[in-house]
Amino acid sequence: MGISFHAEKNFLGSIIRGKQIADYIGGTYKEERGDVNIYIKPTKLDNVQDGDWVDTSDGEWLFTALKKRPKIKVIAHSLVTYDILKELPNELVWISQQHLNWERAERESKEITTCGYIGHPNELAFKICDEIGERIRSIGMKWITCFDYKTREDACNFYKKIDILVIGAWNDPPSKTPTKIINAASFGVPSVAYPTEGYKEFEYYYAPARNLDEIVKEVERFKNPEYYKEYSDMIKKKAEEWHISNVAQKYKNLCKTQQ
């Protein structure tokens, strides 16, 4: 049974949640309709037929439209979104985004020397990273950032170079997902991050820090090699749930329910 992913534009989210999965399971992307059809963040539902799936991803603005089309099925990208969407009359499943470490690679260093951040370039991110970097260097650690990645391999190369991921973005919205934290965990790299509701599915598998002092405190704890290894092994095992082979199986299950 053929599965087809439809995306209006080639956004990064469409590539990750559409093209990557399609390529992995032998489906199609941005082409003709298949037996099972998944529309990724459509701007309108005109082309979506009853029985098709809509992947809302971070398109919360679709909620009202979906309520008027109860025969359209819905994919939530996070547990928080899933809880919000449960009020809809539509059939609903949760399929999280796969992490990017398909090869199950590990970080390159055997020592604990480098903290880092990866994300999209913007003024606020630069400001926060400058503040964090100054504090990280003050305790004898290196600080690197990555704002210019273009491919999965670019991002993988960054995660291999760091020993601790630090996410210091305060007051993130509930729609925020723990994708970066899970990506880091797949390499055995712990994360220190501002706790937000959107990280629900990976709760207890990152070190929460609400300010710069708490960030420094948690980074200092990870300097202990024994503690680091125990934590690294734990999160790497947990991250396996988000390996593309396991996430792809959830899409295959959609085909089975269509039969």
N, C-alpha and C positions, 0 to 999 in steps of 0.2 A: 504494500500500500504506500503510495507516494505522499511525502509531506513537503509542502511548499511554504516558504517564508516570503512575506511581501513587505517591502519598506519603500516609503515614498522618496526618501533621501538616504544617501549613504553615510549617515551619522555613525560615530564610533559605537554607540549603543546598538544600532541596527546591525553593524558588522559582527559585534560580539554575540548578540542574542539571535542573530539570523544567519549570516553567512558562515560563521565558524561552525555552528551546529549543523547547518545544511551540509557543508563540506564533510563534516565528521561522520554523519549518518547516511550520506548519499541522497540528501534532499535537494531541492532547488531554491534559489534565492532571487527575488525580484523578477520572476519569470511567470509562466502560465500557472493557472490554478492546478492544485493536486487533489488527492482524495482528502487530505487534511490540510487546512489552510490557516496560517498564523499571520496576522497583521500586526506589525510592530509600531507602536505609537502612531496610529493613523491620525491625521488632522480632522478627518470626518469619517463617518461610517457608511457612506453611500455605496461603496464597493464591497462592503462586508456583508456576507449572506448569513442567514440564520444557520446555526450549527458551526460557523467558523469560530476561530479563536482570536481574541485581541490581547496582545501582550502590552499591558499598560506601562510597564517599566516606570519611568518617572512622569508619565502623562496623567497626573491626577485629574486634570481638567476633563478627562473622558468619562468620569464617573456618572455625571448627570445624563450624558448621551446613552451610556450603557444601560442605565436604569429603564430607559424607554425602549430598549431592545433586549428583552429578557432571554431571547433564544440564542443570543450571541454568548459564547463561552469566554471566560476571562482567565488570563494568566497574571498572577501577582509576582513581582520580582523580589519581594522581601516579606518577612513575617509581619512587619508593621503595616505595610500596604495590604496584605492579606486580611488582617484584622479589620482594617477600614472598609475593605470591599465586601466583607461578609454580610453587610446590610443589603447588598444588591440581590435581586431575584435570580441573577445569572449563575450558571454553573461556574465554580471557581477552583483553581488549583494554584499551588505555590511552586514555582520553579526558579530557583536562585541562579545568579550568573556564575558561570564556571570561572575558576581561577586561571591564571595565564601560564602556570608552570606545568604544561602538558608532559614535559620530559622528566618531571620530578627531579630537577636539578637542585643542587644545594649551594649555599653561599660559599664564596671562594676562600674567605679568611678562616683560620683556625683560632685567631685571637679576637678579642672584643674591643675594637678600637673606633668604630665608625657608626655614627647615627645619620639618618637622612630622611628626606621627604620627597615624594613624587606627586605631581598634580598639574592642573592646568594653570598657565600663567595669568595672574591678575594682581592688582595692586595690594589687596588685602593679604593674599598668600605671600607675596614678597615681604611685606611688613612683619607678618607673624614669623616667617622663617628667619628673618634677620634677628629678631628678638630671641628666638629659640637657639639659633646658631651661636649667638654670643654667649649664652649660658652654657651650652654644651661644650664649647671650646674652653670655658673657664674651669671645667672639671677634667681637662686633659683628653677630651674625646675629639675626634674629627667630625666635621659636619658637611654633608654634601646634599645637593638638591638636584632634581631632574624635572625640568619644565618643557623640554624639547623632544620628548619621545614621540615617535610616529607609528611604530609597529609594536606588536607583541614582543618581538625579540629585543627591541630597544628597552622596554620596561623590564624584561627579564634580566638583562645585563645590569640594570641599576640595582635590582633586588639582590643580585649576587655579590654586589660590592659593599652592601651595608650589613651591619650586625644588629641594629635596632632601628625600627621605623618609628618616627615621631610625628603624630598628627595633632597639631595644636590649634585647630580651627574652632573657636568658641561658638556656642549657640548654633550648631548645625540643625537644619530642619529634620523632622521625623522621617522624611523620605530618604535621608542619607542612608547609604548601605555600607556594610563593613567590607566591601570588595577589596580595598587596599590592604586592610588588615589580614584578610584571608589570603591574598596574593603573597604577602610577606610570610605568613605562616607556612605556606606551601614550600618555602625555601628553608624553613626552620628559623625564620627571623621574627623575634618578638616585636610587638607594637606597644608603644605608650601613646594613649590617645584620650582626647576629651570624651567622656562618656556621653553618649546620645542614644535616644530611644531607637533610632534606626539600626543600631548595632545589635539588636535583640538576639538574632540567630547565632551570634558569635560571642555572646556575653560569657564572662569568666575565662575567655581565651585571649584577652589583652589586658594590659595594665592601665587602669583608668587614672587620669591626672587632670585636675580642673584648673591648674595654673602653672606658671613657670617653676615655682618651687617644687610642686609635686612632680613635674616632669623630671627635674634634676634628681629628685629622691628615687624615682623608679628606675631611671637610667643607672644610677649608682648601684642599685640592687643587682642589675643585670651584669655588672662588672665581675660578679662572683662566678667563676667558670662552672662550678657544680650546679648552682641555681640556674644559670643560663642553659646548660645542657638539659636539665630536667624539664624546664619550661619549653625549650625548643622541641624536644621530642614529643611533648604533649600536644603542642599546637600543630605540629606537622602531621601527626596522626589524625587530628580533628579535621584539618584542611582537606584531607583525602575525600571527604564527603562532597567537596566542591570540585573534584577533578572532572575534566570534561567527559570522561567515560561514564561517570555516575550521573552527571547532569543530562547527558545525551539520552541515557536510558529513560529519563522522565519524559522526554519528548516522544520516544518510541512508545511509551505507555499510552500517550494520547492517541496514537494510531490504533492501538488495541481496543480502546474504548469506542472508537469510531466504527469498528467492524460490527 
